[in-house]
Amino acid sequence: MSAASPLPAASRGVAARRQAWIGLSLAAAIVAVWLAIHITGIFFWRWSLAAVPIAVVMVVVQTWLSTGLFIVAHDSMHGALAPGYPRLNRLTGATCLSLYACLSYATLLPQHHLHHRHAGTASDPDFHGGDPSLLGWFGQFFRTYYSHGQIVRITLVALVYTLVLGAPLGNIVVFWAVPALGAVLQLFVFGTWLPHHERDEPFADHHHAHSAKIPPLLSLLTCFHFGGYHHEHHLSPGTPWWGLPARRRALTVRTGHPEPARRAL
């Protein structure tokens, strides 16, 4: 539907309820599997040579799921997780960020909206601080989003795990710290650096965002579609992560232009 022909109110309500049902169901699945690996790995894992390959698979999957926790929280920040339910959005987003790495939803929320208002400028908290290289930009990104308060909260949880619940410290490192750090890299490289760094081809508009020319499955595996469809996200922040491929198709049909990904990388 074009802006000149909006959906009727009843249809918008049905669409919002469907979006909330799908989004919350996917979020619940991500949280459930993440918790299953987290609890099993930290409290019940027993190391042996034969168990190492299984642990590697668990860490890889947990890294991807940790990225998913952040993406669910990100949809919550835009009200895209459960449209029309701001408290539920906030509660779900805060819970996912706490599980992921004891991050503060209240701190990240205004920073992310600044990113959308000032993408690719000095006022953008996600933008590089003068060094556009991968490492320089990552340093700026890390300093922006990881605080002393977060480190204190992680330390307190780790102390409870070890001193009260008897979890081995090595298990905490392998099954929580390593996936969390891997997710940081995944979010930065595929969700920030690749979409927003300047290249020979100019940005399509003031959003200063590229979309990656990769298949949908690879887009899902890299960063829950926030690499493959990043420009679409900036064009439609209210579209949830799982709806971005369909959003591109709708934009292509509406404008008659090739998909943005074909012009991005």
Secondary structure, DSSP 8 states (H G I E B T S, - for coil): --TTS---HHHHHHHHHHHHHHHHHHHHHHHHHHHHHHHIIIII----GGGHHHHHHHHHHHHHHHHHHHHHHHHHHTT-SSTT-HHHHHHHHHHHHHHHH---HHHHHHHHHHHHHSTTSTT-TTS-SS--SHHHHHHHHHHHH--HHHHHHHHHHHHIIIIIT---HHHHIIIIIHHHHHHHHHHHIIIIIHHHS--SS--SSTT--------HHHHHHHHTTTTTTHHHHHH-TTS-GGGHHHHHHHHHHHH-S--THHHH-
